[in-house]
C-alpha cells in the first residue's frame, strides 16, 4: 500500500462565535471570542491484490477543537489566541477516491462538531479564568515596581 496525502483542510465549523466574553484587565478592555474549528487529513490508498483490480480507499482523520481569539480596542491580539480544547479525533474510511468522499466526510465532521456544541460552549465559558491568568502573567512582566 502506498499512501498519498490527498489534502489537508482547515474548516471553520461556524462563522459566528459559540461564545464571547468581555473583560477588563488593568486599564484595557478585551473581547474574547470562541469558535469551533476542524482540520481533516485525507490519505488515499490503493490496495493491490494479485487476482483482482485495485479499488481505491480513502482514509481520513479529523481533529475538532475550540479556538480562542482576543481583541483589544478592535485590534486582534494574536499572542492570546490559541486552541483551548481538542476533542477526541474522529476517523474513518470510504471505498473510492478522497475527492468523491470529501462531502460525506465534511458532513460527518460537521455533525460531530454540532453534537459537541454544548461541551464547546462550556469549555469556552471556563476559559475566562485561564485568560485572566495569562493577562496577569503578561502584566507582571511589563509593569515595573
C-alpha positions in Angstrom: 0.0 0.0 0.0 1.3 3.4 -1.0 -0.4 6.2 0.9 -0.8 9.5 -0.8 -1.7 12.6 1.2 -4.6 13.9 -0.8 -5.2 17.2 1.1 -5.2 19.0 4.4 -8.2 21.2 5.1 -8.9 23.7 7.9 -12.6 24.4 8.1 -14.4 26.7 10.5 -17.5 24.8 11.7 -19.3 28.0 12.3 -18.7 31.6 11.2 -20.3 33.1 14.3 -18.7 32.6 17.7 -20.0 29.9 20.0 -19.3 32.2 23.0 -17.9 35.7 23.6 -16.7 37.3 26.8 -15.9 40.9 27.6 -13.4 41.6 30.4 -11.4 44.5 31.7 -7.9 43.9 32.9 -5.8 46.8 34.1 -7.0 49.8 32.1 -7.7 47.7 28.9 -10.9 46.2 27.7 -10.6 42.8 26.0 -13.1 40.8 23.9 -12.5 37.0 23.7 -14.4 35.1 21.1 -14.5 31.3 20.7 -15.1 29.3 17.6 -15.1 25.6 16.8 -12.7 24.6 14.0 -11.6 21.4 12.4 -8.8 20.1 10.3 -9.2 17.0 8.2 -6.3 14.9 6.7 -7.0 12.6 3.8 -4.9 9.6 2.7 -5.8 7.7 -0.4 -4.5 4.1 -0.7 -4.9 1.5 -3.4 -4.5 -2.0 -2.0 -3.1 -4.4 -4.6 -4.4 -7.9 -5.0 -2.9 -10.4 -7.4 -6.2 -11.7 -8.7 -8.4 -8.6 -8.9 -8.4 -4.9 -9.7 -7.4 -2.4 -7.1 -10.1 -0.4 -5.5 -9.0 3.0 -4.1 -9.8 3.6 -0.4 -9.9 7.0 1.3 -8.8 7.1 4.9 -9.3 10.3 6.9 -8.8 11.7 10.3 -10.4 14.9 11.7 -9.3 17.0 14.7 -12.0 19.2 16.1 -11.1 22.0 18.6 -12.3 25.2 20.3 -10.2 28.2 19.3 -9.9 31.5 21.2 -9.4 34.9 19.5 -8.8 38.0 21.6 -9.2 41.6 20.6 -8.4 44.9 22.4 -9.8 48.2 21.1 -10.9 46.5 17.9 -7.4 45.2 17.2 -6.6 41.5 17.3 -4.1 40.4 20.0 -2.6 37.2 18.4 -0.5 36.4 21.5 -3.6 35.3 23.4 -5.3 33.4 20.5 -5.0 29.7 20.7 -6.7 26.3 20.7 -8.2 25.9 24.2 -9.6 22.4 23.8 -9.3 19.5 21.5 -12.0 16.8 21.2 -11.2 13.1 20.6 -10.1 12.7 17.0 -12.6 11.3 14.5 -11.6 8.9 11.7 -12.9 6.6 9.1 -12.5 5.3 5.6 -14.6 5.2 2.4 -14.3 2.9 -0.7 -13.4 5.2 -3.6 -11.3 8.3 -4.0 -10.9 11.0 -1.4 -12.3 13.6 -3.8 -15.5 11.7 -4.0 -15.7 11.1 -0.3 -14.9 14.8 0.7 -18.6 15.9 1.0 -19.5 12.9 3.1 -16.5 13.4 5.4 -17.3 17.1 5.8 -20.9 16.3 6.7 -19.8 13.7 9.2 -17.3 16.2 10.8 -19.9 18.9 11.0 -22.4 16.5 12.7 -19.6 15.5 15.2 -18.8 19.2 16.0 -22.5 20.1 16.3 -23.1 17.2 18.7 -20.3 18.6 20.9 -21.5 22.2 20.8 -22.7 22.3 24.4 -19.4 20.9 25.6 -17.6 23.5 23.4 -19.6 26.4 25.0 -18.8 25.1 28.5 -15.1 24.9 27.7 -15.2 28.5 26.3 -17.0 29.8 29.5 -14.5 28.1 31.7 -11.6 29.6 29.8 -12.2 33.1 31.2 -10.2 32.3 34.3 -7.3 31.0 32.2 -7.3 34.1 30.0 -7.3 36.4 33.1 -4.2 34.4 34.5 -2.5 34.8 31.1 -3.2 38.6 31.2 -1.9 38.7 34.8 1.3 37.0 33.8 2.0 39.4 30.9 1.2 42.4 33.0 3.6 41.1 35.8 6.3 41.0 33.2 5.7 44.5 31.8 4.7 46.5 34.9 7.7 47.9 36.8 7.8 48.3 40.5 
